[in-house]
Amino acid sequence: MVLAGAGGVAALATGWVFPPLRKRLVRPQLYGYGLLVVAAAFALQLAGGLLVDDQATELSFFTIPTAVGLVAGLGLTVFAQIAPRRR
């Protein structure tokens, strides 16, 4: 969670990305946003597990938004590796 957040901030602020991704990554800012969404989703899941005792409340308020956030973050990181179309 912390590593994803730090990588996202570094990608947004300076354009720096992890060395194995440098060759195939086209849009580092989009990649940074994706990592921040993933870090926020993990933080939300951690908060839900620690703060809520009721399973139904945890499912509705934490687990489903976490899953949506993880898929959205994954989508952003994948789209960051695809070159935009030129017309």
Buried (B, 14 or more C-beta within 10 A) or exposed (E): EEEBBEBBBBBBEEEBBEEEBEEEBEBBEBBBBBBBBBBBBBBBBEEBEEEBEEEEEBEEBBBEBBEEBBEBBBEBBEBBEEEEEEE
